[in-house]
Amino acid sequence: MISTTNLRAEWQPHGAVMLAWPHSETDWAYMLNEVRDCYRRIVDALLRAGEKVIILAPEGEAPEFSSSDVAVINVATNDTWIRDYGPLTLSSGTLLDFRFNAWGQKFASNFDNQSTAALVAMKALAAPVENHKDFVLEGGSIESDGNGTILTTTCCLLAPNRNEPMTRADIEAELLRRLHARKILWLDCQPLPGDDTDGHVDTLARLAPGNSIFYCPGVDPAQLAAMTNADGEPFNLFELPMPDPITDPDDGSLLPATYANYLVTERAVLLPTYGQPLNDQRAADTLRIVFADREIIPVDCRALIRQHGSLHCATMQIKPSAFSFL
């Protein structure tokens, strides 16, 4: 049973991907050239996959690209993790704009939280936008199968400074209503070391076509095996490898490198890699089990994890028809 108002699955056709450009007022200032090189690799991979690219950048720091499939819009941002503050897309084409408070008020988020509203104000968006600013929700904290099933983690959605004093039952009811979902699956697990998000599901376990779940070591496969989708069907489970530990060269702290933070497009899967040929290849081979119809495009993301995110965190899929200029 497929509703026309479900939250779209990432592997369903979208056609465009949004990015937020690293600029001198972000935490990337100390390594700006290095991270911008990484973003250019992501753009190149997206173009290779046949996607259009929309880049948000403040005035004076907008990048230049020769491709007509890359559009740059002047919008102020605090940081680059657009997965968590970009709009979510329903099957109907409507965009959902939730409140973003920087993972429980850990960082400044005044510009990021208003980025979709800024696009509306400048008439850049052609799609209808629903205002959900009374509820905190980050895009990286949920996974949708496009058929009414939402996967999330208790450690993130029940974390302080998001929607407290709401209970788990309260939050589940709001997710069902706002995302037009039929079933919420709660994964009990711990965040990766160095993860600022309190355990986003897109670092740990991902819904995939064929009623499948890719999951990382540390996630309990028995809990996943006990889950069923909104139609009562069990999942096919595939364990991804983990990169060897990567530490910050400045302070020696562990960084949250994970292969689960991949991005799915209509023609390809963009896989974050970490300069570990054996592990990188094992991750690509595992993804091919389900994504045999798509090219696996590796993207070196060692720069991105320096600020505790990776490829999926830095991207948000959207339909080109959502924009008035595409």
C-alpha positions as CSV (number, residue, x, y, z in Angstrom):
1,M,0.0,0.0,0.0
2,I,1.7,3.2,-1.2
3,S,0.3,6.6,-0.2
4,T,0.8,9.7,-2.4
5,T,1.8,11.7,0.7
6,N,4.6,9.5,2.2
7,L,8.0,10.8,2.9
8,R,9.9,9.8,-0.2
9,A,12.6,7.2,0.1
10,E,16.1,8.5,-0.9
11,W,16.4,5.9,-3.6
12,Q,13.2,7.0,-5.4
13,P,13.9,9.5,-8.2
14,H,14.6,13.1,-7.1
15,G,16.9,14.6,-9.7
16,A,18.7,17.3,-7.7
17,V,20.8,17.6,-4.6
18,M,21.3,20.6,-2.3
19,L,24.6,21.5,-0.7
20,A,25.7,24.4,1.6
21,W,29.1,25.8,0.7
22,P,31.8,25.9,3.3
23,H,32.7,29.6,4.0
24,S,35.0,31.7,6.2
25,E,32.4,32.1,8.9
26,T,31.9,28.4,9.4
27,D,34.0,26.0,11.6
28,W,35.8,25.1,8.4
29,A,37.7,28.4,8.4
30,Y,41.0,26.7,9.5
31,M,40.9,24.2,6.6
32,L,38.8,26.0,4.0
33,N,40.7,25.0,0.9
34,E,40.9,21.4,1.9
35,V,37.2,21.0,2.6
36,R,36.2,23.0,-0.5
37,D,38.2,20.5,-2.6
38,C,36.1,17.8,-1.0
39,Y,32.9,19.6,-1.9
40,R,34.0,20.0,-5.5
41,R,34.6,16.2,-5.6
42,I,31.0,15.8,-4.3
43,V,29.7,18.1,-7.0
44,D,31.7,16.2,-9.7
45,A,30.3,12.9,-8.5
46,L,26.7,14.3,-8.5
47,L,27.1,15.6,-12.0
48,R,28.5,12.2,-13.1
49,A,25.4,10.6,-11.5
50,G,23.2,12.9,-13.7
51,E,22.0,15.1,-10.8
52,K,21.4,18.8,-10.8
53,V,23.2,20.6,-7.9
54,I,21.9,23.5,-5.9
55,I,24.5,25.2,-3.7
56,L,23.6,27.7,-0.9
57,A,26.4,30.2,-0.2
58,P,26.6,33.6,1.4
59,E,27.2,36.6,-0.8
60,G,30.9,37.1,-1.5
61,E,31.8,33.5,-1.0
62,A,29.8,31.8,-3.8
63,P,31.8,29.2,-5.8
64,E,31.9,29.2,-9.6
65,F,31.1,26.1,-11.6
66,S,31.1,25.9,-15.4
67,S,28.3,23.4,-15.6
68,S,24.8,24.7,-16.3
69,D,23.5,21.9,-14.0
70,V,25.0,23.7,-10.9
71,A,23.0,26.6,-9.5
72,V,24.4,28.8,-6.7
73,I,21.9,30.8,-4.5
74,N,23.0,33.5,-2.0
75,V,21.7,32.3,1.3
76,A,23.3,32.8,4.7
77,T,24.3,29.7,6.6
78,N,26.0,28.8,9.9
79,D,27.4,25.5,8.7
80,T,27.3,23.0,5.9
81,W,25.3,20.1,7.3
82,I,22.2,20.7,5.1
83,R,20.9,17.2,5.6
84,D,19.7,18.3,9.0
85,Y,18.1,21.7,8.1
86,G,17.2,21.3,4.4
87,P,13.5,20.6,3.5
88,L,12.2,17.0,3.4
89,T,10.2,15.9,0.3
90,L,6.9,14.2,0.4
91,S,5.7,12.0,-2.6
92,S,3.2,14.7,-3.4
93,G,6.1,17.2,-3.9
94,T,5.3,19.2,-0.8
95,L,8.4,20.3,1.2
96,L,8.5,20.0,5.0
97,D,10.4,22.6,6.9
98,F,11.2,21.5,10.5
99,R,13.0,23.5,13.3
100,F,16.7,22.9,13.4
101,N,18.4,23.8,16.7
102,A,21.9,22.5,16.0
103,W,21.5,19.0,17.6
104,G,20.1,20.2,20.9
105,Q,21.5,23.8,21.0
106,K,25.1,22.7,20.7
107,F,26.0,25.4,18.1
108,A,24.6,28.5,16.5
109,S,21.8,27.7,14.0
110,N,20.0,31.0,13.4
111,F,20.8,31.1,9.7
112,D,20.5,27.3,9.0
113,N,17.1,27.2,10.7
114,Q,15.8,29.9,8.4
115,S,17.4,28.8,5.1
116,T,14.2,27.2,3.7
117,A,12.3,30.3,4.7
118,A,14.9,32.4,3.0
119,L,14.4,30.4,-0.3
120,V,10.6,31.0,0.0
121,A,11.1,34.7,0.6
122,M,13.2,35.1,-2.5
123,K,10.7,33.0,-4.5
124,A,13.3,30.4,-5.3
125,L,10.9,27.6,-4.4
126,A,8.1,26.6,-6.7
127,A,6.9,23.7,-4.5
128,P,4.5,24.2,-1.5
129,V,6.2,24.4,1.9
130,E,4.7,23.2,5.1
131,N,5.9,25.0,8.2
132,H,6.7,22.6,11.1
133,K,8.9,25.0,13.1
134,D,7.1,23.9,16.3
135,F,8.9,20.6,16.1
136,V,12.6,19.8,16.1
137,L,13.6,17.2,13.5
138,E,16.9,16.7,11.6
139,G,16.9,14.9,8.2
140,G,19.8,12.7,9.3
141,S,17.8,11.4,12.2
142,I,15.2,9.5,10.1
143,E,15.1,7.0,7.3
144,S,12.0,6.4,5.1
145,D,11.2,3.5,2.8
146,G,8.7,5.6,0.8
147,N,5.9,3.3,1.9
148,G,5.1,4.6,5.4
149,T,8.0,3.1,7.4
150,I,10.3,5.4,9.3
151,L,13.5,4.2,11.0
152,T,15.1,6.3,13.8
153,T,17.1,6.0,17.0
154,T,16.1,6.5,20.6
155,C,19.4,8.1,21.5
156,C,18.8,11.0,19.1
157,L,15.1,11.7,19.1
158,L,14.8,11.3,22.8
159,A,17.9,13.4,23.6
160,P,17.5,16.6,25.7
161,N,17.1,20.0,24.2
162,R,15.1,18.9,21.2
163,N,11.5,18.2,21.9
164,E,11.4,17.8,25.7
165,P,9.3,17.4,27.7
166,M,7.5,15.3,25.0
167,T,7.6,11.6,25.7
168,R,8.5,8.9,23.2
169,A,4.8,8.2,22.6
170,D,4.3,12.0,22.0
171,I,7.2,12.1,19.5
172,E,6.1,9.0,17.7
173,A,2.6,10.4,17.3
174,E,4.0,13.6,15.8
175,L,6.3,11.7,13.4
176,L,3.4,9.6,12.2
177,R,1.3,12.6,11.6
178,R,3.8,15.1,10.1
179,L,5.6,12.5,7.9
180,H,2.4,10.8,6.9
181,A,3.9,7.6,8.1
182,R,2.3,4.3,9.2
183,K,5.0,2.8,11.4
184,I,8.0,4.2,13.4
185,L,10.9,1.8,14.1
186,W,13.0,2.8,17.1
187,L,16.6,1.5,17.1
188,D,18.4,1.3,20.5
189,C,22.1,2.0,20.0
190,Q,24.9,4.3,21.0
191,P,26.3,7.1,18.9
192,L,29.7,6.7,17.1
193,P,32.6,8.3,19.0
194,G,32.9,11.9,18.1
195,D,29.3,12.2,16.8
196,D,27.7,15.6,17.7
197,T,24.2,14.5,16.6
198,D,23.5,12.1,19.6
199,G,23.3,9.2,17.2
200,H,21.8,10.0,13.8
201,V,20.4,6.9,12.1
202,D,22.2,7.8,8.9
203,T,25.6,7.0,10.6
204,L,24.4,3.6,11.9
205,A,21.6,1.9,9.8
206,R,20.0,2.7,6.5
207,L,16.8,1.5,4.9
208,A,17.3,0.3,1.3
209,P,15.4,-1.1,-1.7
210,G,14.0,-4.6,-1.5
211,N,12.9,-4.2,2.1
212,S,16.6,-4.1,3.2
213,I,18.6,-2.5,5.9
214,F,22.4,-1.8,5.8
215,Y,23.8,-1.6,9.3
216,C,27.1,-1.0,11.0
217,P,28.9,-3.2,13.6
218,G,27.7,-2.1,17.0
219,V,24.1,-2.1,15.9
220,D,22.3,-5.1,17.3
221,P,21.2,-7.3,14.4
222,A,18.8,-9.2,16.6
223,Q,16.9,-6.0,17.2
224,L,16.8,-5.3,13.4
225,A,15.7,-8.9,12.7
226,A,12.8,-8.5,15.1
227,M,11.5,-5.4,13.2
228,T,9.0,-5.4,10.3
229,N,8.0,-2.7,7.9
230,A,4.6,-1.0,7.9
231,D,3.1,-4.0,6.0
232,G,4.5,-6.5,8.6
233,E,7.3,-7.8,6.4
234,P,10.7,-8.6,7.9
235,F,13.9,-7.0,6.6
236,N,16.8,-8.4,4.7
237,L,19.9,-7.4,6.7
238,F,23.4,-6.5,5.4
239,E,26.3,-5.6,7.6
240,L,28.6,-2.8,6.4
241,P,32.3,-2.8,7.4
242,M,33.6,0.0,9.6
243,P,36.6,2.1,8.6
244,D,39.7,1.6,10.8
245,P,39.7,4.3,13.6
246,I,40.5,7.8,12.3
247,T,41.7,10.5,14.8
248,D,41.8,14.2,14.5
249,P,45.3,15.3,13.7
250,D,45.0,18.3,16.0
251,D,43.8,16.7,19.3
252,G,43.8,13.0,18.7
253,S,40.1,12.5,19.3
254,L,38.2,9.8,17.4
255,L,36.3,10.9,14.4
256,P,32.9,9.4,13.4
257,A,33.9,7.8,10.1
258,T,31.2,5.5,8.8
259,Y,30.3,3.9,5.4
260,A,26.6,4.2,6.3
261,N,26.7,7.9,5.4
262,Y,26.3,7.2,1.7
263,L,24.0,9.1,-0.6
264,V,21.6,7.4,-3.1
265,T,20.7,9.0,-6.4
266,E,18.6,7.6,-9.3
267,R,21.7,6.3,-11.1
268,A,24.4,6.0,-8.5
269,V,25.4,5.6,-4.9
270,L,28.0,8.1,-3.6
271,L,30.1,6.3,-1.1
272,P,32.3,8.2,1.4
273,T,35.8,6.7,1.5
274,Y,38.6,7.3,4.0
275,G,41.8,6.4,2.3
276,Q,41.6,2.7,3.4
277,P,41.5,0.7,0.1
278,L,40.5,-2.6,1.6
279,N,37.7,-1.3,3.8
280,D,36.6,1.2,1.1
281,Q,36.3,-1.7,-1.4
282,R,34.5,-4.0,1.1
283,A,31.9,-1.2,1.7
284,A,31.3,-0.7,-2.1
285,D,31.0,-4.5,-2.6
286,T,28.4,-4.7,0.2
287,L,26.3,-1.9,-1.2
288,R,26.3,-3.6,-4.6
289,I,24.3,-6.5,-3.1
290,V,21.2,-4.2,-3.1
291,F,22.2,-1.4,-5.4
292,A,23.3,-3.6,-8.4
293,D,21.4,-1.3,-10.7
294,R,23.5,1.8,-9.7
295,E,27.1,2.8,-10.1
296,I,29.0,3.1,-6.8
297,I,31.0,6.4,-6.9
298,P,33.6,6.7,-4.2
299,V,34.2,10.2,-2.8
300,D,37.2,10.8,-0.4
301,C,35.6,12.3,2.7
302,R,38.6,12.5,5.0
303,A,38.2,16.3,5.1
304,L,34.5,16.1,6.0
305,I,34.9,14.0,9.0
306,R,37.3,16.6,10.6
307,Q,34.0,18.4,11.6
308,H,32.3,15.1,12.6
309,G,30.1,14.6,9.5
310,S,30.4,12.8,6.2
311,L,28.8,12.7,2.7
312,H,25.2,12.1,3.5
313,C,25.3,14.8,6.2
314,A,26.5,17.3,3.6
315,T,23.7,16.7,1.1
316,M,19.9,16.8,0.7
317,Q,18.0,15.3,-2.2
318,I,15.2,17.3,-3.7
319,K,13.2,17.4,-7.0
320,P,14.3,20.0,-9.6
321,S,10.7,21.0,-9.9
322,A,10.8,22.3,-6.4
323,F,12.8,25.3,-7.7
324,S,11.4,28.1,-9.8
325,F,14.6,28.5,-11.8
326,L,15.2,24.8,-12.8
